[in-house]
Amino acid sequence: MQQELRLNTHTHHLGRCALAIALACGIGSAHATDITGAGSSFVYPILSKWAASFATQSGHRVNYQSIGSGGGIAQIKAGTVDFGATDMPLDKADLEQHGLAQFPDVIGGIVPACNVAGVAPGQLVLSGSVLADIFLGRIGEWSDPAIAALNPGLTLPSARITVVHRSDGSGTSFNFTTYLSLVSPQWKTAVGSGSTVQWPVGIGGKGNEGVAAYVKQLPNSIGYVEYAYAVQNQLGYARMRNAAGTLVEPGRDSFQAAAASVDWAKTENFAVSLANAPGATAWPITATSWVLMRRQPQDATHAAVALDFFRHGWTAGKSAAIALDYVPLPDTLVQQIEAYWHMHIKS
């Protein structure tokens, strides 16, 4: 059953408003340029940090709207922004049809976020199949034997589980449902993967912001959000059994272990999934986000500033990414991206 709950006014406003980072205290430039981007809420926390430091360093301002990957794809295709951001890569045919280039910006992790009284962050343990059954509605109470078997000694209430999912077109949903499809034949058959799916149960929230807000407000709830949202909102989250059968905790090290399984040089347009990655310490719902830009930009100056912005993030912005538990792109991958820029983006 789909239904929308009312967020408190402050959180609702934050979830919908644009990220606008202005220049600090009189720092200005006669040649300052304002660029616009829109899309993934997965990368909103790190793009906000990068935009602030980029404005201070360069005098250029970045206005990024956290509207979900679907919205970001639509806006860059329509030419209303300088870049889009999506957690679901576009295929070669779609990129060519719309004259777009695509490259990754940062790597992070998606976590099952929960609100269960007495359960501290990282205390709950889930497997992929149990997580899928919860989101299928096959497991409806926290005291279910399947959950109890994974959590000996942990007291869980005999209370109904409220499932929270995304209501908008979402790359986070794409990565989450891709993972569930890999670990649960029942999920793959009944629901499948995509940026939007027919959710069997639960309530919908807009953006990672909306899902995090609902989970925080609703006792006995569970949702899925980018890890930074769970930490910033002080939400509970689960540890997971990964593809190797190891019990792992979300964080930069386990996200890095998943990212290390990819040979980026062998990918076309950097399109690759990190879901259920191999490796003893890999986090199973690791994901990347991609930037979409026009190959023939409408404004070459804006395009050049946008590329400088991401170059800034990968160099001066590394410490900010690490502080938010994202994984900065390795230097070798950054070099591959810059070579891709020279071939595919005129700026």
C-alpha positions as CSV (number, residue, x, y, z in Angstrom):
1,M,0.0,0.0,0.0
2,Q,1.4,3.4,-1.0
3,Q,0.7,6.4,1.1
4,E,2.4,9.7,1.7
5,L,3.0,10.9,5.3
6,R,3.5,14.5,6.1
7,L,7.0,15.5,6.9
8,N,7.6,18.2,9.4
9,T,7.7,21.6,7.7
10,H,11.4,22.2,8.1
11,T,12.5,18.8,6.8
12,H,10.0,19.0,3.9
13,H,11.4,22.3,2.9
14,L,15.0,21.1,3.0
15,G,14.2,18.0,1.0
16,R,12.8,20.1,-1.9
17,C,14.9,23.2,-1.9
18,A,17.8,23.7,-4.2
19,L,21.3,23.6,-2.9
20,A,22.7,27.1,-3.5
21,I,26.2,27.8,-2.3
22,A,27.1,31.5,-2.5
23,L,30.5,33.1,-2.3
24,A,31.7,33.9,1.2
25,C,32.1,37.3,2.7
26,G,33.0,39.6,-0.1
27,I,35.1,37.1,-2.1
28,G,34.2,37.9,-5.7
29,S,35.5,37.9,-9.2
30,A,34.6,39.9,-12.3
31,H,34.6,36.7,-14.2
32,A,32.6,34.6,-11.7
33,T,30.3,32.1,-13.3
34,D,27.2,30.4,-11.9
35,I,26.6,26.9,-13.0
36,T,23.6,24.6,-12.4
37,G,23.2,20.9,-11.8
38,A,20.4,18.6,-10.7
39,G,19.7,15.0,-9.9
40,S,20.9,12.4,-7.5
41,S,20.3,13.0,-3.8
42,F,22.9,10.3,-3.1
43,V,25.6,12.8,-3.8
44,Y,23.9,15.9,-2.3
45,P,26.0,15.9,0.9
46,I,29.4,15.8,-0.9
47,L,28.4,18.1,-3.7
48,S,27.4,20.7,-1.1
49,K,30.8,20.5,0.5
50,W,32.6,20.7,-2.8
51,A,30.5,23.6,-4.0
52,A,31.3,25.6,-0.8
53,S,35.1,25.1,-1.1
54,F,35.0,25.6,-4.9
55,A,33.3,28.9,-4.5
56,T,35.9,30.1,-2.0
57,Q,38.8,28.9,-4.2
58,S,37.6,29.9,-7.6
59,G,34.8,32.5,-7.2
60,H,32.5,30.3,-9.2
61,R,29.2,29.2,-7.7
62,V,27.4,25.9,-8.1
63,N,23.7,25.6,-7.7
64,Y,22.7,21.9,-7.4
65,Q,19.1,20.7,-7.0
66,S,18.7,17.4,-5.2
67,I,15.7,16.2,-7.1
68,G,16.5,12.5,-7.7
69,S,18.3,10.8,-10.6
70,G,15.2,10.7,-12.8
71,G,14.8,14.5,-12.6
72,G,18.5,15.0,-13.2
73,I,18.4,12.8,-16.4
74,A,15.4,14.7,-17.6
75,Q,16.9,18.1,-17.0
76,I,20.2,17.5,-18.8
77,K,18.4,15.9,-21.7
78,A,16.2,19.1,-21.9
79,G,19.3,21.3,-21.7
80,T,18.1,23.2,-18.6
81,V,21.1,22.5,-16.5
82,D,24.9,22.4,-17.1
83,F,25.2,18.9,-15.6
84,G,22.9,16.1,-14.3
85,A,23.8,13.5,-11.7
86,T,22.4,10.0,-11.7
87,D,23.0,6.8,-9.7
88,M,21.7,4.8,-12.7
89,P,24.1,4.9,-15.7
90,L,22.7,5.5,-19.1
91,D,23.4,3.0,-21.8
92,K,25.4,3.8,-24.9
93,A,22.4,4.2,-27.2
94,D,20.7,6.6,-24.8
95,L,23.9,8.7,-24.4
96,E,24.4,8.9,-28.2
97,Q,20.7,9.7,-28.9
98,H,20.8,12.7,-26.6
99,G,24.4,13.8,-27.2
100,L,25.6,13.1,-23.7
101,A,28.8,12.1,-22.0
102,Q,28.9,10.2,-18.7
103,F,31.6,9.8,-16.0
104,P,31.6,8.9,-12.3
105,D,32.0,11.4,-9.5
106,V,32.3,9.5,-6.2
107,I,31.6,6.1,-4.7
108,G,29.5,5.5,-1.6
109,G,27.2,3.0,0.0
110,I,23.5,2.4,0.5
111,V,22.4,1.1,3.9
112,P,19.2,-0.4,5.3
113,A,18.3,2.4,7.8
114,C,16.0,1.5,10.7
115,N,14.3,2.9,13.7
116,V,13.8,0.2,16.3
117,A,13.8,1.1,20.0
118,G,16.9,-0.2,21.8
119,V,18.8,-1.2,18.6
120,A,21.9,0.8,18.1
121,P,23.5,1.7,14.7
122,G,25.2,-1.4,13.4
123,Q,23.7,-3.8,15.9
124,L,21.0,-5.3,13.7
125,V,22.2,-7.9,11.2
126,L,20.5,-8.7,7.9
127,S,21.1,-10.9,4.9
128,G,20.1,-10.0,1.4
129,S,17.4,-12.6,1.2
130,V,15.8,-11.4,4.5
131,L,16.0,-7.8,3.5
132,A,14.3,-8.7,0.2
133,D,11.5,-10.5,2.1
134,I,11.0,-7.5,4.3
135,F,10.5,-5.2,1.3
136,L,8.3,-7.9,-0.3
137,G,6.1,-7.9,2.7
138,R,6.8,-11.6,3.3
139,I,8.4,-10.7,6.7
140,G,6.1,-8.3,8.4
141,E,7.3,-8.2,12.1
142,W,10.6,-7.5,13.7
143,S,10.2,-10.6,15.8
144,D,10.0,-12.9,12.7
145,P,12.1,-16.0,13.1
146,A,14.2,-15.2,10.1
147,I,15.4,-11.9,11.6
148,A,15.8,-13.5,15.0
149,A,18.0,-16.2,13.6
150,L,20.5,-13.6,12.3
151,N,20.4,-11.7,15.6
152,P,20.8,-14.1,18.6
153,G,20.8,-12.2,21.8
154,L,19.2,-9.1,20.3
155,T,15.8,-8.3,21.7
156,L,13.4,-7.2,18.9
157,P,9.8,-6.1,19.4
158,S,6.7,-8.0,18.3
159,A,5.8,-5.0,16.1
160,R,4.8,-4.5,12.5
161,I,7.6,-3.3,10.2
162,T,6.9,-0.1,8.3
163,V,8.7,-0.2,5.0
164,V,9.9,3.2,3.6
165,H,11.0,3.5,-0.1
166,R,11.5,6.2,-2.6
167,S,8.5,7.8,-4.3
168,D,10.5,9.5,-7.0
169,G,12.6,8.2,-9.9
170,S,15.8,7.3,-8.1
171,G,19.2,5.9,-8.8
172,T,19.4,4.9,-5.2
173,S,16.4,2.7,-5.8
174,F,18.0,1.4,-9.0
175,N,21.1,0.2,-7.0
176,F,19.0,-1.1,-4.1
177,T,16.6,-3.1,-6.3
178,T,19.5,-4.3,-8.5
179,Y,21.1,-5.7,-5.3
180,L,17.8,-7.3,-4.2
181,S,17.4,-8.9,-7.6
182,L,20.8,-10.4,-7.4
183,V,20.2,-12.0,-4.0
184,S,16.5,-12.9,-4.1
185,P,14.9,-14.8,-7.0
186,Q,11.5,-14.0,-5.5
187,W,12.3,-10.3,-5.7
188,K,13.7,-10.5,-9.2
189,T,10.5,-12.3,-10.4
190,A,8.0,-10.2,-8.5
191,V,9.5,-6.7,-8.7
192,G,12.8,-6.6,-10.5
193,S,15.1,-3.6,-10.7
194,G,14.8,0.0,-11.8
195,S,14.8,3.6,-10.8
196,T,11.0,3.2,-10.3
197,V,9.3,-0.1,-9.4
198,Q,6.0,-1.3,-8.2
199,W,6.7,-1.6,-4.5
200,P,4.7,-4.4,-2.9
201,V,4.4,-2.6,0.5
202,G,5.4,0.5,2.2
203,I,5.2,4.3,2.1
204,G,7.1,6.6,-0.3
205,G,9.4,9.5,0.5
206,K,11.0,11.9,-1.9
207,G,14.8,11.8,-2.1
208,N,17.2,10.3,0.4
209,E,16.2,13.2,2.5
210,G,12.5,12.1,2.5
211,V,13.2,8.5,3.3
212,A,15.6,9.4,6.1
213,A,13.0,11.8,7.6
214,Y,10.3,9.1,7.5
215,V,12.5,6.5,9.1
216,K,13.5,8.9,11.8
217,Q,9.9,9.8,12.6
218,L,8.3,6.3,12.4
219,P,9.0,3.7,15.1
220,N,9.7,0.2,13.8
221,S,10.4,1.4,10.3
222,I,13.1,0.4,7.8
223,G,14.2,2.2,4.6
224,Y,17.3,2.5,2.4
225,V,19.5,5.6,2.2
226,E,23.0,6.7,1.2
227,Y,25.2,6.1,4.3
228,A,25.9,9.8,5.0
229,Y,22.1,10.4,5.5
230,A,21.9,7.6,8.1
231,V,24.9,9.1,10.0
232,Q,23.8,12.7,9.7
233,N,20.3,11.8,10.9
234,Q,21.5,9.5,13.6
235,L,19.6,6.6,12.3
236,G,20.0,3.0,13.1
237,Y,21.4,0.9,10.3
238,A,22.1,-2.8,9.7
239,R,25.3,-4.8,9.1
240,M,25.0,-7.2,6.1
241,R,26.2,-10.6,5.0
242,N,28.0,-10.0,1.7
243,A,28.6,-12.1,-1.4
244,A,31.5,-13.9,0.3
245,G,29.3,-14.7,3.4
246,T,31.2,-12.2,5.6
247,L,29.4,-10.0,8.1
248,V,30.5,-6.4,7.2
249,E,29.8,-3.0,8.5
250,P,29.1,0.0,6.1
251,G,31.9,2.5,5.9
252,R,34.6,3.8,3.6
253,D,36.8,0.7,3.9
254,S,34.0,-1.7,2.9
255,F,32.9,0.7,0.1
256,Q,36.5,0.9,-1.1
257,A,36.8,-2.9,-1.1
258,A,33.7,-3.2,-3.4
259,A,35.1,-0.5,-5.7
260,A,38.4,-2.2,-6.0
261,S,36.7,-5.2,-7.7
262,V,36.0,-3.0,-10.8
263,D,38.4,-2.7,-13.8
264,W,37.2,0.8,-14.9
265,A,39.5,0.8,-18.0
266,K,37.4,-2.1,-19.4
267,T,34.1,-0.3,-19.0
268,E,32.3,1.7,-21.7
269,N,31.3,5.2,-20.6
270,F,32.2,4.0,-17.1
271,A,28.9,2.1,-16.8
272,V,29.3,-0.6,-14.1
273,S,27.4,-1.9,-11.1
274,L,29.0,-2.4,-7.8
275,A,26.0,-4.3,-6.3
276,N,26.9,-7.5,-4.5
277,A,30.6,-7.1,-5.4
278,P,33.0,-10.0,-4.7
279,G,35.5,-9.6,-1.9
280,A,35.7,-10.7,1.7
281,T,35.3,-7.2,3.1
282,A,33.1,-5.6,0.3
283,W,29.9,-3.8,1.3
284,P,27.1,-5.5,-0.7
285,I,25.2,-2.3,-1.7
286,T,28.0,-0.1,-2.8
287,A,27.2,2.3,-5.6
288,T,28.7,5.1,-7.7
289,S,27.0,8.1,-9.2
290,W,27.6,9.5,-12.7
291,V,27.7,13.0,-14.0
292,L,25.9,13.7,-17.3
293,M,27.0,16.5,-19.6
294,R,26.4,17.5,-23.1
295,R,29.1,16.6,-25.6
296,Q,28.4,19.9,-27.4
297,P,27.6,22.2,-24.5
298,Q,25.3,25.2,-25.1
299,D,27.8,27.3,-23.1
300,A,31.4,26.3,-23.4
301,T,32.4,28.5,-20.4
302,H,29.8,26.9,-18.2
303,A,31.0,23.5,-19.3
304,A,34.7,24.3,-18.5
305,V,33.7,25.6,-15.0
306,A,31.7,22.4,-14.4
307,L,34.7,20.2,-15.3
308,D,36.9,22.4,-13.0
309,F,34.3,21.8,-10.2
310,F,34.6,18.1,-10.4
311,R,38.4,18.3,-10.8
312,H,38.4,20.3,-7.6
313,G,36.3,17.7,-5.9
314,W,38.7,14.9,-6.8
315,T,41.8,16.8,-5.6
316,A,41.1,19.5,-2.9
317,G,37.8,17.8,-2.0
318,K,39.1,14.4,-1.1
319,S,39.2,15.1,2.6
320,A,35.6,16.2,2.5
321,A,34.6,13.0,0.8
322,I,36.4,10.9,3.3
323,A,34.8,12.8,6.2
324,L,31.4,11.9,4.8
325,D,32.4,8.2,4.3
326,Y,32.4,8.4,0.5
327,V,35.3,6.9,-1.4
328,P,37.2,9.4,-3.5
329,L,37.9,8.2,-7.0
330,P,41.4,6.7,-7.4
331,D,43.9,8.9,-9.3
332,T,44.2,6.4,-12.1
333,L,40.4,6.6,-12.7
334,V,40.5,10.4,-12.6
335,Q,43.2,10.3,-15.3
336,Q,40.9,8.1,-17.4
337,I,38.0,10.5,-16.9
338,E,40.1,13.5,-18.0
339,A,41.2,11.6,-21.1
340,Y,37.5,10.9,-21.7
341,W,36.7,14.6,-21.4
342,H,39.2,15.5,-24.1
343,M,37.5,13.0,-26.4
344,H,33.9,13.6,-25.7
345,I,33.2,17.1,-24.2
346,K,33.9,20.4,-26.0
347,S,34.6,23.1,-23.5
